[in-house]
């Protein structure tokens, strides 16, 4: 086991009790998987905040957005024979799936990368329209040629897809709708064009043929995507045997594009590993770690809303081009951070 993460002694950096709910009648249950970026001389996180009403012993209740942005609270008795509630995150009722929480995205910033607060004057990003009535989740942020690209998971009764919004000032946003339709998630756009094209990692899902694999696509404008190819699959009997998906944007190194990705096994344990992609042809995978570079081993990673999970959407690369601070969600409840050495990650790769 090669857990090389140097966890911050201040972890968890942000807990649900540190923030206020978005409205009366809801409570914050989880903080998950922040995107990370630099802006205005500070380190910023865009955190997924998951909310629901206070739960009671005999019922399950959860919020759902209407098309107009209002919230409906659905309440179901736990002994209802048509309720299947074996997963803390998703329930099935009368044949339909629902999320147990409703997520929005909230901006937080820090002068030191450790102590975060909500700045005044910046909006919260919430689900809008019929494709986001179950909320928006797990935002990744990429800065390309003066514009920030926000890719996030859009959730609705018709499926899970990838939404896109862009901004230059974090106060006004342009909405581009779904750029990858259901079922798709884990989209990370590269932070520079390659041969004049945008590139992105994404994760379509299949329940019958194929699986939860990492794919690549390219685009002339960052909005319309094509040339989709699968570049990394799950691996039997290893830590990433059940599903794999991109983390944040790949890091450019002399040896290639280094992608820190997540993988899960049949026991729903989520770990982090790495891929190395060719600099000029990122569809070409040069190397991959056999073992995870980070596993859930700290108490706050092992227990929580959904335990045994470390999951990242974003990182900040230091000026030395070697030290990378990975911000991650722990046990689907807390926001944490750990430092890695790019050189050390590269040394653990197994070349094809």
VMD Tcl script that draws the C-alpha trace (Angstrom):
set ca {
  {0.00 0.00 0.00}
  {1.47 3.34 -1.14}
  {-0.52 5.97 0.75}
  {1.82 8.90 0.16}
  {-0.65 11.64 1.12}
  {0.56 14.15 3.69}
  {-2.75 15.00 5.32}
  {-3.23 18.42 6.86}
  {-3.12 18.31 10.64}
  {-6.11 20.70 10.60}
  {-8.37 18.16 8.83}
  {-11.30 18.27 8.48}
  {-10.96 21.82 7.17}
  {-14.71 22.31 6.79}
  {-17.54 20.38 8.47}
  {-21.33 20.64 7.99}
  {-21.67 22.50 11.29}
  {-19.38 25.28 9.98}
  {-21.98 26.51 7.46}
  {-25.54 27.75 7.60}
  {-28.32 25.99 5.62}
  {-29.51 27.71 2.47}
  {-33.05 28.13 3.83}
  {-35.27 27.49 6.82}
  {-36.48 23.93 7.26}
  {-33.30 22.33 5.91}
  {-30.10 21.21 7.59}
  {-26.67 20.56 6.05}
  {-25.97 16.84 6.07}
  {-22.80 16.62 3.98}
  {-20.01 18.65 2.42}
  {-18.49 16.89 -0.55}
  {-15.80 16.92 -3.21}
  {-14.83 20.56 -3.78}
  {-13.42 22.00 -6.96}
  {-10.34 24.17 -6.33}
  {-8.91 27.22 -8.08}
  {-7.03 30.46 -7.53}
  {-8.66 33.85 -7.97}
  {-8.02 37.36 -6.65}
  {-4.86 36.22 -4.87}
  {-6.68 33.59 -2.80}
  {-7.34 29.85 -2.81}
  {-10.99 29.10 -3.53}
  {-13.13 26.01 -3.17}
  {-16.52 25.42 -4.75}
  {-18.03 22.97 -2.29}
  {-20.97 20.66 -2.83}
  {-23.39 21.31 0.04}
  {-26.02 18.59 0.55}
  {-29.14 19.41 2.54}
  {-32.35 17.77 3.71}
  {-34.99 18.26 6.42}
  {-34.27 17.01 9.92}
  {-35.00 13.28 9.90}
  {-37.48 11.46 12.17}
  {-37.52 7.89 13.43}
  {-40.53 6.75 11.45}
  {-40.12 8.65 8.16}
  {-37.63 9.55 5.45}
  {-37.94 13.07 4.03}
  {-35.98 14.78 1.28}
  {-36.20 17.94 -0.86}
  {-36.73 18.13 -4.62}
  {-36.55 21.29 -6.75}
  {-39.43 22.26 -8.99}
  {-38.82 23.61 -12.49}
  {-39.34 27.14 -11.11}
  {-36.76 26.75 -8.34}
  {-39.12 26.14 -5.42}
  {-38.54 23.20 -3.09}
  {-40.97 20.37 -2.45}
  {-40.44 18.17 0.61}
  {-41.34 14.51 0.06}
  {-41.96 12.41 3.18}
  {-42.30 8.62 3.18}
  {-42.97 6.26 6.07}
  {-40.04 3.92 6.64}
  {-42.36 0.90 6.85}
  {-43.91 1.61 3.45}
  {-43.57 -1.68 1.49}
  {-42.78 0.23 -1.70}
  {-39.75 1.97 -0.14}
  {-36.22 0.62 -0.71}
  {-33.79 2.54 1.50}
  {-30.65 0.41 1.79}
  {-28.33 3.19 0.55}
  {-27.75 6.40 2.53}
  {-27.49 8.37 -0.72}
  {-30.30 7.06 -2.96}
  {-33.72 5.56 -2.27}
  {-36.26 3.91 -4.53}
  {-39.97 4.53 -4.01}
  {-42.68 3.06 -6.19}
  {-40.07 2.20 -8.80}
  {-38.57 5.71 -8.99}
  {-35.15 6.76 -7.69}
  {-34.64 9.81 -5.48}
  {-31.61 11.38 -3.80}
  {-31.83 11.58 -0.03}
  {-30.29 15.08 -0.13}
  {-30.45 18.11 -2.43}
  {-27.08 19.62 -3.39}
  {-26.00 23.09 -4.42}
  {-22.53 24.63 -4.91}
  {-21.10 27.18 -2.51}
  {-17.96 29.32 -2.86}
  {-15.42 29.57 -0.05}
  {-12.02 31.25 -0.05}
  {-8.85 31.33 2.02}
  {-5.67 33.40 2.30}
  {-3.63 30.42 3.52}
  {-5.34 27.41 1.90}
  {-6.37 26.11 5.31}
  {-8.87 28.48 6.94}
  {-11.86 28.95 4.63}
  {-14.80 31.34 4.85}
  {-17.75 32.37 2.70}
  {-16.99 35.72 1.04}
  {-19.71 38.34 0.69}
  {-21.09 39.26 -2.70}
  {-20.63 35.88 -4.42}
  {-23.69 33.81 -5.35}
  {-24.47 30.21 -4.54}
  {-24.99 28.04 -7.58}
  {-28.22 26.05 -7.49}
  {-30.08 23.70 -9.78}
  {-32.16 25.41 -12.44}
  {-34.62 23.86 -14.86}
  {-35.90 20.33 -15.48}
  {-32.44 18.72 -15.84}
  {-31.32 19.87 -12.37}
  {-34.34 19.27 -10.13}
  {-32.38 16.81 -7.97}
  {-29.55 19.35 -7.63}
  {-26.06 20.01 -8.98}
  {-22.98 18.25 -7.63}
  {-19.21 17.72 -7.69}
  {-17.96 20.78 -9.57}
  {-14.58 20.83 -11.28}
  {-13.01 24.15 -12.28}
  {-10.64 24.79 -15.18}
  {-9.11 28.14 -16.16}
  {-8.44 28.45 -19.91}
  {-7.52 31.67 -21.72}
  {-9.13 34.02 -19.21}
  {-12.32 32.03 -18.60}
  {-13.24 29.65 -15.78}
  {-15.08 26.53 -16.98}
  {-17.29 24.87 -14.35}
  {-18.28 21.29 -15.12}
  {-20.67 19.66 -12.67}
  {-23.10 16.79 -12.32}
  {-26.70 17.72 -13.18}
  {-29.21 15.35 -11.57}
  {-32.89 14.90 -12.41}
  {-35.46 12.10 -12.66}
  {-34.35 11.57 -16.28}
  {-30.73 10.89 -15.39}
  {-27.30 12.21 -14.47}
  {-25.41 14.37 -16.98}
  {-22.63 16.96 -17.15}
  {-23.60 20.64 -17.01}
  {-21.40 23.61 -17.88}
  {-21.32 27.21 -16.71}
  {-18.57 29.74 -17.44}
  {-17.47 32.91 -15.67}
  {-14.68 35.47 -15.58}
  {-15.54 37.18 -12.27}
  {-17.40 34.52 -10.20}
  {-20.36 36.87 -9.86}
  {-21.98 36.46 -13.27}
  {-22.28 33.12 -15.04}
  {-23.18 31.96 -18.53}
  {-25.17 28.72 -18.63}
  {-24.47 26.24 -21.43}
  {-26.81 23.40 -20.40}
  {-25.71 19.77 -20.65}
  {-22.48 19.17 -22.56}
  {-22.59 15.40 -21.92}
  {-26.07 13.84 -21.63}
  {-27.13 11.16 -19.17}
  {-25.64 8.96 -17.97}
  {-22.35 10.81 -17.50}
  {-20.30 12.54 -14.79}
  {-16.72 13.15 -13.54}
  {-15.87 15.66 -16.28}
  {-12.50 17.46 -16.03}
  {-11.37 19.85 -18.77}
  {-7.63 20.26 -19.41}
  {-6.19 23.64 -18.42}
  {-4.72 24.41 -21.82}
  {-5.57 23.63 -25.42}
  {-3.57 20.95 -27.24}
  {-3.05 21.54 -30.96}
  {-5.83 24.12 -30.86}
  {-8.42 21.86 -29.21}
  {-9.97 21.57 -25.76}
  {-9.72 18.13 -24.14}
  {-11.81 16.65 -21.34}
  {-12.04 13.48 -19.33}
  {-15.54 12.18 -18.62}
  {-17.26 9.05 -17.37}
  {-20.26 7.57 -19.22}
  {-21.78 4.60 -17.40}
  {-23.13 1.27 -18.54}
  {-24.95 -1.32 -16.49}
  {-24.97 -4.08 -19.12}
  {-22.05 -3.87 -21.55}
  {-18.91 -2.00 -20.58}
  {-18.71 -0.30 -17.20}
  {-17.82 2.85 -15.29}
  {-14.71 3.81 -17.25}
  {-12.73 7.00 -17.96}
  {-13.23 8.44 -21.45}
  {-11.66 11.32 -23.36}
  {-13.25 13.84 -25.72}
  {-12.07 16.89 -27.66}
  {-13.76 20.14 -28.64}
  {-13.12 23.20 -30.80}
  {-14.84 25.55 -28.33}
  {-15.19 23.84 -24.93}
  {-18.92 23.38 -25.43}
  {-19.44 20.95 -28.32}
  {-17.60 17.67 -27.79}
  {-16.71 14.71 -30.00}
  {-14.08 12.05 -30.79}
  {-15.03 10.12 -27.65}
  {-12.67 7.30 -26.72}
  {-12.35 5.09 -23.65}
  {-8.86 5.45 -22.17}
  {-8.98 3.63 -18.79}
  {-11.13 0.76 -17.51}
  {-11.62 -0.88 -14.13}
  {-9.21 -3.67 -13.14}
  {-10.37 -6.94 -11.61}
  {-9.14 -7.78 -8.12}
  {-7.52 -4.35 -7.66}
  {-8.57 -1.28 -5.68}
  {-10.31 0.22 -8.73}
  {-12.23 -2.91 -9.75}
  {-15.77 -1.45 -9.70}
  {-15.55 2.10 -11.08}
  {-13.03 4.76 -12.05}
  {-13.46 8.47 -12.72}
  {-11.44 11.65 -13.21}
  {-10.43 13.91 -10.36}
  {-9.48 17.50 -11.20}
  {-7.84 18.80 -14.37}
  {-4.67 16.91 -15.37}
  {-1.34 18.41 -14.25}
  {1.17 19.14 -17.01}
  {4.62 17.61 -16.35}
  {7.68 16.99 -18.51}
  {6.73 13.31 -18.74}
  {3.07 13.85 -19.64}
  {-0.30 14.90 -18.29}
  {-0.66 13.53 -14.75}
  {-4.25 12.76 -13.80}
  {-5.15 11.97 -10.19}
  {-8.29 9.84 -10.43}
  {-10.62 7.99 -8.06}
  {-11.44 4.32 -8.08}
  {-13.74 2.11 -6.04}
  {-13.96 -1.61 -5.37}
  {-16.90 -3.94 -4.75}
  {-16.97 -2.88 -1.08}
  {-17.51 0.78 -2.09}
  {-14.10 1.81 -0.80}
  {-12.95 4.90 -2.72}
  {-9.21 5.56 -3.17}
  {-7.01 7.79 -5.36}
  {-4.56 6.71 -8.03}
  {-2.84 8.26 -11.05}
  {-2.65 8.03 -14.85}
  {-0.03 9.54 -17.15}
  {-1.19 10.74 -20.58}
  {0.89 11.70 -23.61}
  {1.56 15.45 -23.84}
  {0.64 15.79 -27.51}
  {-1.88 12.94 -27.77}
  {-3.69 12.70 -24.42}
  {-5.81 9.80 -25.70}
  {-2.64 7.72 -25.22}
  {-2.21 6.37 -21.67}
  {1.50 5.96 -20.95}
  {1.39 4.67 -17.38}
  {-0.82 4.00 -14.36}
  {-0.35 3.30 -10.67}
  {-0.97 -0.29 -9.62}
  {-1.73 0.62 -6.03}
  {-3.57 3.68 -4.73}
  {-1.60 6.76 -3.75}
  {-4.22 7.54 -1.08}
  {-6.65 5.35 0.82}
  {-9.26 6.14 3.49}
  {-7.29 5.52 6.70}
  {-8.00 8.54 8.93}
  {-11.01 8.41 11.24}
  {-12.77 11.21 9.33}
  {-12.30 9.23 6.09}
  {-13.55 5.94 7.50}
  {-16.76 7.11 9.19}
  {-19.31 9.69 8.12}
  {-22.41 9.98 5.97}
  {-20.95 7.37 3.57}
  {-17.70 6.08 5.04}
  {-14.52 4.61 3.63}
  {-14.21 7.34 0.99}
  {-11.58 9.80 -0.26}
  {-12.67 11.61 -3.43}
  {-11.13 14.63 -5.15}
  {-12.34 17.12 -7.76}
  {-9.59 19.72 -7.45}
  {-6.08 20.68 -6.47}
  {-3.67 23.62 -6.38}
  {-0.16 23.25 -7.82}
  {2.51 25.23 -5.96}
  {4.96 27.52 -7.73}
  {7.67 24.84 -7.39}
  {5.63 22.76 -9.89}
  {6.07 19.71 -7.67}
  {4.00 20.23 -4.52}
  {0.29 19.78 -5.15}
  {-2.40 20.36 -2.53}
  {-5.31 18.02 -3.17}
  {-8.62 19.11 -1.68}
  {-10.92 16.16 -1.19}
  {-14.17 14.94 0.27}
  {-13.86 12.50 3.18}
  {-16.62 9.97 3.91}
  {-19.11 12.10 1.94}
  {-19.25 14.53 4.87}
  {-16.09 16.63 5.34}
  {-13.76 18.78 3.24}
  {-10.09 17.94 3.79}
  {-6.69 18.51 2.20}
  {-3.41 16.66 1.67}
  {-0.13 17.44 -0.03}
  {1.57 15.23 -2.62}
  {4.82 15.39 -4.54}
  {4.34 15.16 -8.30}
  {7.80 13.59 -8.57}
  {6.85 10.91 -6.05}
  {3.61 10.11 -7.86}
  {5.49 9.82 -11.15}
  {7.94 7.38 -9.53}
  {5.08 5.02 -8.65}
  {3.69 4.75 -12.18}
  {3.91 1.48 -14.07}
  {4.52 2.09 -17.77}
  {2.65 0.15 -20.44}
}
mol new
graphics top color blue
foreach p $ca { graphics top sphere $p radius 0.5 }
foreach p [lrange $ca 0 end-1] q [lrange $ca 1 end] { graphics top cylinder $p $q radius 0.2 }
display resetview
